[in-house]
Amino acid sequence: MHDELESHGIAVRPQSWRALAEEAPGAYKDVDAVAAVTEAAGLARRVARLVPLGVVKG
């Protein structure tokens, strides 16, 4: 998993392998699909698409 993330240009420095498992790409829903369903349900309106530059968990 570490090598897969690194191959996509994502630098990962976990405190443990368990913490790294929480960041597995498969652990997240497709944000575009979630936004589309939310908008179709009338709960929100899309106005911008943001791209994260970094994430710090702790």
PDB file of N, CA, C and O in Angstrom:
ATOM      1  N   MET A   1       0.824  -1.175   0.000  1.00  0.00           N
ATOM      2  CA  MET A   1       0.000   0.000   0.000  1.00  0.00           C
ATOM      3  C   MET A   1       0.880   1.256   0.000  1.00  0.00           C
ATOM      4  O   MET A   1       0.594   2.212  -0.722  1.00  0.00           O
ATOM      5  N   HIS A   2       1.919   1.257   0.784  1.00  0.00           N
ATOM      6  CA  HIS A   2       2.832   2.398   0.852  1.00  0.00           C
ATOM      7  C   HIS A   2       3.414   2.692  -0.523  1.00  0.00           C
ATOM      8  O   HIS A   2       3.461   3.845  -0.953  1.00  0.00           O
ATOM      9  N   ASP A   3       3.857   1.646  -1.207  1.00  0.00           N
ATOM     10  CA  ASP A   3       4.449   1.824  -2.537  1.00  0.00           C
ATOM     11  C   ASP A   3       3.428   2.338  -3.548  1.00  0.00           C
ATOM     12  O   ASP A   3       3.762   3.141  -4.418  1.00  0.00           O
ATOM     13  N   GLU A   4       2.178   1.873  -3.432  1.00  0.00           N
ATOM     14  CA  GLU A   4       1.128   2.319  -4.344  1.00  0.00           C
ATOM     15  C   GLU A   4       0.874   3.817  -4.174  1.00  0.00           C
ATOM     16  O   GLU A   4       0.763   4.546  -5.160  1.00  0.00           O
ATOM     17  N   LEU A   5       0.783   4.270  -2.937  1.00  0.00           N
ATOM     18  CA  LEU A   5       0.561   5.693  -2.686  1.00  0.00           C
ATOM     19  C   LEU A   5       1.748   6.521  -3.172  1.00  0.00           C
ATOM     20  O   LEU A   5       1.568   7.560  -3.808  1.00  0.00           O
ATOM     21  N   GLU A   6       2.940   6.063  -2.875  1.00  0.00           N
ATOM     22  CA  GLU A   6       4.150   6.769  -3.306  1.00  0.00           C
ATOM     23  C   GLU A   6       4.229   6.853  -4.835  1.00  0.00           C
ATOM     24  O   GLU A   6       4.700   7.853  -5.377  1.00  0.00           O
ATOM     25  N   SER A   7       3.768   5.802  -5.532  1.00  0.00           N
ATOM     26  CA  SER A   7       3.822   5.812  -6.996  1.00  0.00           C
ATOM     27  C   SER A   7       2.884   6.850  -7.599  1.00  0.00           C
ATOM     28  O   SER A   7       3.046   7.245  -8.754  1.00  0.00           O
ATOM     29  N   HIS A   8       1.896   7.294  -6.808  1.00  0.00           N
ATOM     30  CA  HIS A   8       0.969   8.344  -7.247  1.00  0.00           C
ATOM     31  C   HIS A   8       1.418   9.716  -6.771  1.00  0.00           C
ATOM     32  O   HIS A   8       0.672  10.689  -6.878  1.00  0.00           O
ATOM     33  N   GLY A   9       2.647   9.796  -6.240  1.00  0.00           N
ATOM     34  CA  GLY A   9       3.174  11.074  -5.783  1.00  0.00           C
ATOM     35  C   GLY A   9       2.675  11.485  -4.415  1.00  0.00           C
ATOM     36  O   GLY A   9       2.760  12.657  -4.049  1.00  0.00           O
ATOM     37  N   ILE A  10       2.150  10.526  -3.646  1.00  0.00           N
ATOM     38  CA  ILE A  10       1.631  10.813  -2.310  1.00  0.00           C
ATOM     39  C   ILE A  10       2.671  10.369  -1.288  1.00  0.00           C
ATOM     40  O   ILE A  10       2.959   9.180  -1.155  1.00  0.00           O
ATOM     41  N   ALA A  11       3.227  11.334  -0.573  1.00  0.00           N
ATOM     42  CA  ALA A  11       4.225  11.030   0.455  1.00  0.00           C
ATOM     43  C   ALA A  11       3.500  10.602   1.722  1.00  0.00           C
ATOM     44  O   ALA A  11       2.640  11.325   2.226  1.00  0.00           O
ATOM     45  N   VAL A  12       3.844   9.430   2.234  1.00  0.00           N
ATOM     46  CA  VAL A  12       3.178   8.881   3.412  1.00  0.00           C
ATOM     47  C   VAL A  12       4.215   8.603   4.478  1.00  0.00           C
ATOM     48  O   VAL A  12       5.216   7.931   4.228  1.00  0.00           O
ATOM     49  N   ARG A  13       3.968   9.127   5.675  1.00  0.00           N
ATOM     50  CA  ARG A  13       4.866   8.896   6.809  1.00  0.00           C
ATOM     51  C   ARG A  13       4.034   8.480   8.018  1.00  0.00           C
ATOM     52  O   ARG A  13       3.880   9.257   8.960  1.00  0.00           O
ATOM     53  N   PRO A  14       3.488   7.241   7.998  1.00  0.00           N
ATOM     54  CA  PRO A  14       2.600   6.817   9.087  1.00  0.00           C
ATOM     55  C   PRO A  14       3.375   6.494  10.361  1.00  0.00           C
ATOM     56  O   PRO A  14       4.545   6.113  10.325  1.00  0.00           O
ATOM     57  N   GLN A  15       2.682   6.659  11.491  1.00  0.00           N
ATOM     58  CA  GLN A  15       3.280   6.255  12.763  1.00  0.00           C
ATOM     59  C   GLN A  15       3.237   4.746  12.916  1.00  0.00           C
ATOM     60  O   GLN A  15       4.054   4.164  13.630  1.00  0.00           O
ATOM     61  N   SER A  16       2.268   4.100  12.232  1.00  0.00           N
ATOM     62  CA  SER A  16       2.140   2.649  12.301  1.00  0.00           C
ATOM     63  C   SER A  16       1.510   2.149  11.009  1.00  0.00           C
ATOM     64  O   SER A  16       0.958   2.926  10.230  1.00  0.00           O
ATOM     65  N   TRP A  17       1.600   0.832  10.792  1.00  0.00           N
ATOM     66  CA  TRP A  17       0.978   0.244   9.604  1.00  0.00           C
ATOM     67  C   TRP A  17      -0.544   0.300   9.720  1.00  0.00           C
ATOM     68  O   TRP A  17      -1.240   0.366   8.707  1.00  0.00           O
ATOM     69  N   ARG A  18      -1.062   0.274  10.943  1.00  0.00           N
ATOM     70  CA  ARG A  18      -2.512   0.384  11.131  1.00  0.00           C
ATOM     71  C   ARG A  18      -2.996   1.762  10.670  1.00  0.00           C
ATOM     72  O   ARG A  18      -4.035   1.874  10.020  1.00  0.00           O
ATOM     73  N   ALA A  19      -2.243   2.800  11.007  1.00  0.00           N
ATOM     74  CA  ALA A  19      -2.599   4.152  10.576  1.00  0.00           C
ATOM     75  C   ALA A  19      -2.556   4.247   9.053  1.00  0.00           C
ATOM     76  O   ALA A  19      -3.391   4.923   8.451  1.00  0.00           O
ATOM     77  N   LEU A  20      -1.603   3.586   8.435  1.00  0.00           N
ATOM     78  CA  LEU A  20      -1.501   3.593   6.974  1.00  0.00           C
ATOM     79  C   LEU A  20      -2.704   2.900   6.348  1.00  0.00           C
ATOM     80  O   LEU A  20      -3.199   3.340   5.310  1.00  0.00           O
ATOM     81  N   ALA A  21      -3.181   1.823   6.965  1.00  0.00           N
ATOM     82  CA  ALA A  21      -4.337   1.097   6.431  1.00  0.00           C
ATOM     83  C   ALA A  21      -5.572   1.984   6.390  1.00  0.00           C
ATOM     84  O   ALA A  21      -6.419   1.819   5.513  1.00  0.00           O
ATOM     85  N   GLU A  22      -5.690   2.926   7.329  1.00  0.00           N
ATOM     86  CA  GLU A  22      -6.828   3.846   7.348  1.00  0.00           C
ATOM     87  C   GLU A  22      -6.803   4.801   6.159  1.00  0.00           C
ATOM     88  O   GLU A  22      -7.834   5.378   5.813  1.00  0.00           O
ATOM     89  N   GLU A  23      -5.658   4.974   5.537  1.00  0.00           N
ATOM     90  CA  GLU A  23      -5.514   5.890   4.411  1.00  0.00           C
ATOM     91  C   GLU A  23      -5.537   5.183   3.065  1.00  0.00           C
ATOM     92  O   GLU A  23      -5.228   5.790   2.041  1.00  0.00           O
ATOM     93  N   ALA A  24      -5.897   3.919   3.058  1.00  0.00           N
ATOM     94  CA  ALA A  24      -5.958   3.163   1.814  1.00  0.00           C
ATOM     95  C   ALA A  24      -6.959   3.816   0.864  1.00  0.00           C
ATOM     96  O   ALA A  24      -8.056   4.176   1.291  1.00  0.00           O
ATOM     97  N   PRO A  25      -6.611   3.978  -0.407  1.00  0.00           N
ATOM     98  CA  PRO A  25      -7.527   4.608  -1.356  1.00  0.00           C
ATOM     99  C   PRO A  25      -8.906   3.947  -1.386  1.00  0.00           C
ATOM    100  O   PRO A  25      -9.906   4.631  -1.604  1.00  0.00           O
ATOM    101  N   GLY A  26      -8.979   2.659  -1.177  1.00  0.00           N
ATOM    102  CA  GLY A  26     -10.256   1.957  -1.175  1.00  0.00           C
ATOM    103  C   GLY A  26     -11.131   2.267   0.031  1.00  0.00           C
ATOM    104  O   GLY A  26     -12.304   1.894   0.062  1.00  0.00           O
ATOM    105  N   ALA A  27     -10.564   2.949   1.027  1.00  0.00           N
ATOM    106  CA  ALA A  27     -11.326   3.275   2.240  1.00  0.00           C
ATOM    107  C   ALA A  27     -12.207   4.499   2.044  1.00  0.00           C
ATOM    108  O   ALA A  27     -13.010   4.827   2.918  1.00  0.00           O
ATOM    109  N   TYR A  28     -12.071   5.171   0.925  1.00  0.00           N
ATOM    110  CA  TYR A  28     -12.813   6.404   0.677  1.00  0.00           C
ATOM    111  C   TYR A  28     -13.819   6.228  -0.451  1.00  0.00           C
ATOM    112  O   TYR A  28     -13.590   5.463  -1.387  1.00  0.00           O
ATOM    113  N   LYS A  29     -14.927   6.938  -0.354  1.00  0.00           N
ATOM    114  CA  LYS A  29     -15.917   6.948  -1.429  1.00  0.00           C
ATOM    115  C   LYS A  29     -15.440   7.904  -2.525  1.00  0.00           C
ATOM    116  O   LYS A  29     -14.654   8.814  -2.259  1.00  0.00           O
ATOM    117  N   ASP A  30     -15.911   7.700  -3.741  1.00  0.00           N
ATOM    118  CA  ASP A  30     -15.606   8.588  -4.858  1.00  0.00           C
ATOM    119  C   ASP A  30     -16.297   9.929  -4.606  1.00  0.00           C
ATOM    120  O   ASP A  30     -17.526   9.998  -4.592  1.00  0.00           O
ATOM    121  N   VAL A  31     -15.523  10.985  -4.410  1.00  0.00           N
ATOM    122  CA  VAL A  31     -16.077  12.288  -4.047  1.00  0.00           C
ATOM    123  C   VAL A  31     -17.001  12.830  -5.130  1.00  0.00           C
ATOM    124  O   VAL A  31     -17.976  13.513  -4.815  1.00  0.00           O
ATOM    125  N   ASP A  32     -16.720  12.545  -6.389  1.00  0.00           N
ATOM    126  CA  ASP A  32     -17.592  13.008  -7.472  1.00  0.00           C
ATOM    127  C   ASP A  32     -18.960  12.337  -7.399  1.00  0.00           C
ATOM    128  O   ASP A  32     -19.983  12.982  -7.629  1.00  0.00           O
ATOM    129  N   ALA A  33     -18.979  11.045  -7.081  1.00  0.00           N
ATOM    130  CA  ALA A  33     -20.244  10.322  -6.961  1.00  0.00           C
ATOM    131  C   ALA A  33     -21.048  10.837  -5.764  1.00  0.00           C
ATOM    132  O   ALA A  33     -22.264  11.003  -5.855  1.00  0.00           O
ATOM    133  N   VAL A  34     -20.373  11.087  -4.653  1.00  0.00           N
ATOM    134  CA  VAL A  34     -21.054  11.597  -3.461  1.00  0.00           C
ATOM    135  C   VAL A  34     -21.637  12.980  -3.746  1.00  0.00           C
ATOM    136  O   VAL A  34     -22.773  13.263  -3.364  1.00  0.00           O
ATOM    137  N   ALA A  35     -20.875  13.838  -4.410  1.00  0.00           N
ATOM    138  CA  ALA A  35     -21.363  15.181  -4.738  1.00  0.00           C
ATOM    139  C   ALA A  35     -22.557  15.112  -5.684  1.00  0.00           C
ATOM    140  O   ALA A  35     -23.516  15.866  -5.521  1.00  0.00           O
ATOM    141  N   ALA A  36     -22.512  14.224  -6.665  1.00  0.00           N
ATOM    142  CA  ALA A  36     -23.608  14.095  -7.630  1.00  0.00           C
ATOM    143  C   ALA A  36     -24.891  13.629  -6.943  1.00  0.00           C
ATOM    144  O   ALA A  36     -25.967  14.164  -7.209  1.00  0.00           O
ATOM    145  N   VAL A  37     -24.782  12.641  -6.068  1.00  0.00           N
ATOM    146  CA  VAL A  37     -25.957  12.133  -5.361  1.00  0.00           C
ATOM    147  C   VAL A  37     -26.515  13.194  -4.419  1.00  0.00           C
ATOM    148  O   VAL A  37     -27.730  13.365  -4.321  1.00  0.00           O
ATOM    149  N   THR A  38     -25.635  13.901  -3.731  1.00  0.00           N
ATOM    150  CA  THR A  38     -26.066  14.955  -2.810  1.00  0.00           C
ATOM    151  C   THR A  38     -26.801  16.059  -3.558  1.00  0.00           C
ATOM    152  O   THR A  38     -27.829  16.556  -3.097  1.00  0.00           O
ATOM    153  N   GLU A  39     -26.269  16.436  -4.712  1.00  0.00           N
ATOM    154  CA  GLU A  39     -26.909  17.473  -5.512  1.00  0.00           C
ATOM    155  C   GLU A  39     -28.250  16.984  -6.079  1.00  0.00           C
ATOM    156  O   GLU A  39     -29.233  17.725  -6.070  1.00  0.00           O
ATOM    157  N   ALA A  40     -28.290  15.756  -6.564  1.00  0.00           N
ATOM    158  CA  ALA A  40     -29.517  15.195  -7.127  1.00  0.00           C
ATOM    159  C   ALA A  40     -30.619  15.076  -6.070  1.00  0.00           C
ATOM    160  O   ALA A  40     -31.804  15.173  -6.388  1.00  0.00           O
ATOM    161  N   ALA A  41     -30.223  14.867  -4.823  1.00  0.00           N
ATOM    162  CA  ALA A  41     -31.198  14.753  -3.740  1.00  0.00           C
ATOM    163  C   ALA A  41     -31.677  16.121  -3.261  1.00  0.00           C
ATOM    164  O   ALA A  41     -32.564  16.206  -2.412  1.00  0.00           O
ATOM    165  N   GLY A  42     -31.092  17.193  -3.802  1.00  0.00           N
ATOM    166  CA  GLY A  42     -31.498  18.537  -3.416  1.00  0.00           C
ATOM    167  C   GLY A  42     -30.936  18.992  -2.083  1.00  0.00           C
ATOM    168  O   GLY A  42     -31.440  19.946  -1.491  1.00  0.00           O
ATOM    169  N   LEU A  43     -29.903  18.323  -1.607  1.00  0.00           N
ATOM    170  CA  LEU A  43     -29.314  18.670  -0.320  1.00  0.00           C
ATOM    171  C   LEU A  43     -28.261  19.765  -0.426  1.00  0.00           C
ATOM    172  O   LEU A  43     -27.981  20.462   0.549  1.00  0.00           O
ATOM    173  N   ALA A  44     -27.682  19.913  -1.607  1.00  0.00           N
ATOM    174  CA  ALA A  44     -26.609  20.891  -1.789  1.00  0.00           C
ATOM    175  C   ALA A  44     -26.465  21.203  -3.268  1.00  0.00           C
ATOM    176  O   ALA A  44     -27.030  20.524  -4.125  1.00  0.00           O
ATOM    177  N   ARG A  45     -25.699  22.241  -3.546  1.00  0.00           N
ATOM    178  CA  ARG A  45     -25.405  22.620  -4.924  1.00  0.00           C
ATOM    179  C   ARG A  45     -23.887  22.757  -5.048  1.00  0.00           C
ATOM    180  O   ARG A  45     -23.246  23.414  -4.228  1.00  0.00           O
ATOM    181  N   ARG A  46     -23.329  22.136  -6.068  1.00  0.00           N
ATOM    182  CA  ARG A  46     -21.877  22.225  -6.280  1.00  0.00           C
ATOM    183  C   ARG A  46     -21.516  23.614  -6.798  1.00  0.00           C
ATOM    184  O   ARG A  46     -22.138  24.122  -7.731  1.00  0.00           O
ATOM    185  N   VAL A  47     -20.510  24.216  -6.182  1.00  0.00           N
ATOM    186  CA  VAL A  47     -20.074  25.544  -6.617  1.00  0.00           C
ATOM    187  C   VAL A  47     -18.573  25.592  -6.905  1.00  0.00           C
ATOM    188  O   VAL A  47     -18.112  26.508  -7.587  1.00  0.00           O
ATOM    189  N   ALA A  48     -17.808  24.634  -6.405  1.00  0.00           N
ATOM    190  CA  ALA A  48     -16.359  24.627  -6.629  1.00  0.00           C
ATOM    191  C   ALA A  48     -15.823  23.209  -6.410  1.00  0.00           C
ATOM    192  O   ALA A  48     -16.441  22.393  -5.727  1.00  0.00           O
ATOM    193  N   ARG A  49     -14.676  22.943  -6.998  1.00  0.00           N
ATOM    194  CA  ARG A  49     -13.978  21.683  -6.758  1.00  0.00           C
ATOM    195  C   ARG A  49     -12.610  22.033  -6.204  1.00  0.00           C
ATOM    196  O   ARG A  49     -11.830  22.738  -6.844  1.00  0.00           O
ATOM    197  N   LEU A  50     -12.328  21.535  -5.010  1.00  0.00           N
ATOM    198  CA  LEU A  50     -11.075  21.824  -4.342  1.00  0.00           C
ATOM    199  C   LEU A  50     -10.136  20.649  -4.439  1.00  0.00           C
ATOM    200  O   LEU A  50     -10.582  19.506  -4.533  1.00  0.00           O
ATOM    201  N   VAL A  51      -8.853  20.907  -4.418  1.00  0.00           N
ATOM    202  CA  VAL A  51      -7.838  19.880  -4.463  1.00  0.00           C
ATOM    203  C   VAL A  51      -6.951  20.040  -3.227  1.00  0.00           C
ATOM    204  O   VAL A  51      -6.329  21.088  -3.050  1.00  0.00           O
ATOM    205  N   PRO A  52      -6.885  19.020  -2.372  1.00  0.00           N
ATOM    206  CA  PRO A  52      -6.069  19.142  -1.159  1.00  0.00           C
ATOM    207  C   PRO A  52      -4.576  19.199  -1.500  1.00  0.00           C
ATOM    208  O   PRO A  52      -4.104  18.508  -2.403  1.00  0.00           O
ATOM    209  N   LEU A  53      -3.860  20.021  -0.770  1.00  0.00           N
ATOM    210  CA  LEU A  53      -2.417  20.116  -0.950  1.00  0.00           C
ATOM    211  C   LEU A  53      -1.682  19.252   0.064  1.00  0.00           C
ATOM    212  O   LEU A  53      -0.543  18.846  -0.166  1.00  0.00           O
ATOM    213  N   GLY A  54      -2.331  18.977   1.173  1.00  0.00           N
ATOM    214  CA  GLY A  54      -1.711  18.148   2.200  1.00  0.00           C
ATOM    215  C   GLY A  54      -2.708  17.813   3.287  1.00  0.00           C
ATOM    216  O   GLY A  54      -3.711  18.503   3.471  1.00  0.00           O
ATOM    217  N   VAL A  55      -2.415  16.746   4.001  1.00  0.00           N
ATOM    218  CA  VAL A  55      -3.268  16.307   5.098  1.00  0.00           C
ATOM    219  C   VAL A  55      -2.360  15.927   6.249  1.00  0.00           C
ATOM    220  O   VAL A  55      -1.376  15.209   6.074  1.00  0.00           O
ATOM    221  N   VAL A  56      -2.706  16.420   7.436  1.00  0.00           N
ATOM    222  CA  VAL A  56      -1.980  16.047   8.647  1.00  0.00           C
ATOM    223  C   VAL A  56      -3.002  15.480   9.615  1.00  0.00           C
ATOM    224  O   VAL A  56      -3.977  16.148   9.961  1.00  0.00           O
ATOM    225  N   LYS A  57      -2.783  14.261  10.049  1.00  0.00           N
ATOM    226  CA  LYS A  57      -3.680  13.636  11.018  1.00  0.00           C
ATOM    227  C   LYS A  57      -2.900  13.435  12.305  1.00  0.00           C
ATOM    228  O   LYS A  57      -1.693  13.197  12.295  1.00  0.00           O
ATOM    229  N   GLY A  58      -3.602  13.535  13.382  1.00  0.00           N
ATOM    230  CA  GLY A  58      -2.868  13.294  14.625  1.00  0.00           C
ATOM    231  C   GLY A  58      -3.728  13.312  15.824  1.00  0.00           C
ATOM    232  O   GLY A  58      -3.239  13.123  16.937  1.00  0.00           O
TER     233      GLY A  58
END
